[in-house]
Amino acid sequence: MNEKAKKYVTMFRQFKIASAATVDAGGHPQSRIINIMIANDDGMYIVTSKGKPFYKQLAACGEIALSARCPECQSLKFTGRLRIADKKWVDEEVSGFFITDACIGCGRCAEECPQKCITPGESYQIVGNHCLRCGLCQETCPVGAIINLND
């Protein structure tokens, strides 16, 4: 990935929420709010179900436009080509997370989780089948109690 693209990936990853624009089968613009769940040196990954109109629009046109409000500037805009990642690759490459006994119960991970799949308890727990493996919980934990199971 080129340096400009890396800069945009990093910026979108910081804002987490963006507006995604596509075009439907009738040629009409469609927009929705999405979470930038996964961003690494290869690019940004948008997670959606194959049954949703959003997925069908992405697959049909192969392009997307993203925008977000940037605190340091007027707006952040990005357009790009898409590649569909097969689920097997996502399952293998995107790691799972686990909250260890070092958890202090502050709740920051649960507040940041876009899927709201972290439940409170003596130590917090991640409901794995709802987890998108975005890593926000691990990034937010002040004591490093959340580990990546694939590391």
One Martini backbone bead per residue (centre of mass of N, CA, C, O) as a GRO file, in nm:
protein
  151
    1MET     BB    1   0.099   0.035   0.020
    2ASN     BB    2   0.076   0.351   0.008
    3GLU     BB    3   0.126   0.632   0.197
    4LYS     BB    4  -0.148   0.768   0.150
    5ALA     BB    5  -0.323   0.525   0.222
    6LYS     BB    6  -0.214   0.487   0.510
    7LYS     BB    7  -0.312   0.757   0.615
    8TYR     BB    8  -0.615   0.701   0.573
    9VAL     BB    9  -0.639   0.448   0.739
   10THR     BB   10  -0.550   0.577   1.004
   11MET     BB   11  -0.770   0.793   1.020
   12PHE     BB   12  -1.019   0.609   1.007
   13ARG     BB   13  -0.944   0.439   1.255
   14GLN     BB   14  -0.975   0.676   1.460
   15PHE     BB   15  -1.292   0.734   1.393
   16LYS     BB   16  -1.454   0.450   1.299
   17ILE     BB   17  -1.669   0.647   1.165
   18ALA     BB   18  -1.861   0.628   0.857
   19SER     BB   19  -1.951   0.715   0.535
   20ALA     BB   20  -2.113   0.510   0.292
   21ALA     BB   21  -2.098   0.494  -0.065
   22THR     BB   22  -2.336   0.390  -0.310
   23VAL     BB   23  -2.494   0.194  -0.573
   24ASP     BB   24  -2.768   0.086  -0.699
   25ALA     BB   25  -2.931  -0.094  -0.946
   26GLY     BB   26  -3.081   0.195  -1.031
   27GLY     BB   27  -2.851   0.433  -0.974
   28HIS     BB   28  -2.878   0.498  -0.672
   29PRO     BB   29  -2.793   0.653  -0.403
   30GLN     BB   30  -2.615   0.525  -0.111
   31SER     BB   31  -2.622   0.560   0.254
   32ARG     BB   32  -2.404   0.480   0.537
   33ILE     BB   33  -2.318   0.380   0.852
   34ILE     BB   34  -1.987   0.287   0.956
   35ASN     BB   35  -1.738   0.068   1.061
   36ILE     BB   36  -1.395   0.073   1.113
   37MET     BB   37  -1.269  -0.228   1.206
   38ILE     BB   38  -1.030  -0.282   0.993
   39ALA     BB   39  -0.676  -0.185   1.003
   40ASN     BB   40  -0.397  -0.208   0.782
   41ASP     BB   41  -0.140  -0.237   0.553
   42ASP     BB   42  -0.366  -0.346   0.336
   43GLY     BB   43  -0.615  -0.192   0.478
   44MET     BB   44  -0.960  -0.188   0.465
   45TYR     BB   45  -1.231  -0.341   0.649
   46ILE     BB   46  -1.554  -0.444   0.554
   47VAL     BB   47  -1.826  -0.556   0.749
   48THR     BB   48  -2.061  -0.779   0.589
   49SER     BB   49  -2.339  -0.919   0.470
   50LYS     BB   50  -2.438  -1.094   0.186
   51GLY     BB   51  -2.759  -1.015   0.225
   52LYS     BB   52  -2.700  -0.725   0.190
   53PRO     BB   53  -2.722  -0.448  -0.001
   54PHE     BB   54  -2.437  -0.343   0.050
   55TYR     BB   55  -2.285  -0.586  -0.061
   56LYS     BB   56  -2.411  -0.588  -0.345
   57GLN     BB   57  -2.306  -0.305  -0.421
   58LEU     BB   58  -2.006  -0.357  -0.384
   59ALA     BB   59  -1.984  -0.602  -0.580
   60ALA     BB   60  -2.097  -0.460  -0.840
   61CYS     BB   61  -1.889  -0.198  -0.849
   62GLY     BB   62  -1.601  -0.200  -0.675
   63GLU     BB   63  -1.680   0.064  -0.508
   64ILE     BB   64  -1.596   0.343  -0.275
   65ALA     BB   65  -1.722   0.591  -0.043
   66LEU     BB   66  -1.569   0.792   0.210
   67SER     BB   67  -1.670   0.965   0.519
   68ALA     BB   68  -1.554   1.216   0.763
   69ARG     BB   69  -1.511   1.371   1.066
   70CYS     BB   70  -1.248   1.596   1.132
   71PRO     BB   71  -1.109   1.772   1.389
   72GLU     BB   72  -0.858   1.899   1.201
   73CYS     BB   73  -1.088   1.913   0.976
   74GLN     BB   74  -1.346   1.924   0.773
   75SER     BB   75  -1.273   1.655   0.594
   76LEU     BB   76  -1.292   1.303   0.507
   77LYS     BB   77  -1.185   1.147   0.200
   78PHE     BB   78  -1.264   0.834   0.015
   79THR     BB   79  -1.157   0.638  -0.266
   80GLY     BB   80  -1.219   0.292  -0.387
   81ARG     BB   81  -1.129  -0.022  -0.429
   82LEU     BB   82  -1.243  -0.360  -0.426
   83ARG     BB   83  -1.213  -0.654  -0.218
   84ILE     BB   84  -1.304  -0.976  -0.168
   85ALA     BB   85  -1.312  -1.146   0.130
   86ASP     BB   86  -1.296  -1.442   0.242
   87LYS     BB   87  -1.404  -1.594   0.524
   88LYS     BB   88  -1.160  -1.771   0.574
   89TRP     BB   89  -0.957  -1.541   0.586
   90VAL     BB   90  -1.086  -1.387   0.817
   91ASP     BB   91  -1.077  -1.616   1.028
   92GLU     BB   92  -0.758  -1.649   1.011
   93GLU     BB   93  -0.652  -1.334   1.022
   94VAL     BB   94  -0.865  -1.259   1.237
   95SER     BB   95  -0.847  -1.217   1.550
   96GLY     BB   96  -0.897  -1.309   1.873
   97PHE     BB   97  -1.037  -1.229   2.197
   98PHE     BB   98  -0.926  -1.199   2.551
   99ILE     BB   99  -1.014  -1.181   2.891
  100THR     BB  100  -0.836  -1.155   3.164
  101ASP     BB  101  -0.766  -1.154   3.512
  102ALA     BB  102  -0.653  -0.846   3.486
  103CYS     BB  103  -0.916  -0.733   3.510
  104ILE     BB  104  -1.073  -0.422   3.657
  105GLY     BB  105  -1.369  -0.327   3.555
  106CYS     BB  106  -1.400  -0.040   3.390
  107GLY     BB  107  -1.549  -0.066   3.080
  108ARG     BB  108  -1.402   0.039   2.820
  109CYS     BB  109  -1.444  -0.194   2.623
  110ALA     BB  110  -1.757  -0.183   2.617
  111GLU     BB  111  -1.779   0.111   2.514
  112GLU     BB  112  -1.609   0.053   2.234
  113CYS     BB  113  -1.788  -0.165   2.136
  114PRO     BB  114  -1.971  -0.191   1.840
  115GLN     BB  115  -2.131  -0.476   1.925
  116LYS     BB  116  -2.184  -0.524   2.227
  117CYS     BB  117  -1.998  -0.808   2.333
  118ILE     BB  118  -1.942  -0.694   2.626
  119THR     BB  119  -1.954  -0.829   2.952
  120PRO     BB  120  -2.016  -0.803   3.269
  121GLY     BB  121  -1.815  -0.876   3.567
  122GLU     BB  122  -1.565  -0.968   3.743
  123SER     BB  123  -1.497  -1.016   3.450
  124TYR     BB  124  -1.492  -0.953   3.145
  125GLN     BB  125  -1.674  -1.057   2.840
  126ILE     BB  126  -1.658  -1.222   2.525
  127VAL     BB  127  -1.880  -1.263   2.262
  128GLY     BB  128  -1.759  -1.434   2.000
  129ASN     BB  129  -2.004  -1.448   1.779
  130HIS     BB  130  -2.000  -1.107   1.776
  131CYS     BB  131  -1.714  -1.068   1.709
  132LEU     BB  132  -1.502  -0.869   1.479
  133ARG     BB  133  -1.197  -0.823   1.552
  134CYS     BB  134  -1.092  -0.507   1.583
  135GLY     BB  135  -0.934  -0.421   1.877
  136LEU     BB  136  -1.054  -0.197   2.067
  137CYS     BB  137  -1.031  -0.331   2.340
  138GLN     BB  138  -0.722  -0.356   2.349
  139GLU     BB  139  -0.659  -0.051   2.303
  140THR     BB  140  -0.830   0.046   2.572
  141CYS     BB  141  -0.686  -0.110   2.777
  142PRO     BB  142  -0.507  -0.002   3.067
  143VAL     BB  143  -0.381  -0.320   3.153
  144GLY     BB  144  -0.363  -0.553   2.931
  145ALA     BB  145  -0.615  -0.784   2.951
  146ILE     BB  146  -0.613  -0.811   2.635
  147ILE     BB  147  -0.596  -1.080   2.408
  148ASN     BB  148  -0.454  -1.238   2.136
  149LEU     BB  149  -0.503  -1.565   2.037
  150ASN     BB  150  -0.289  -1.547   1.774
  151ASP     BB  151  -0.009  -1.451   1.929
   0.00000   0.00000   0.00000
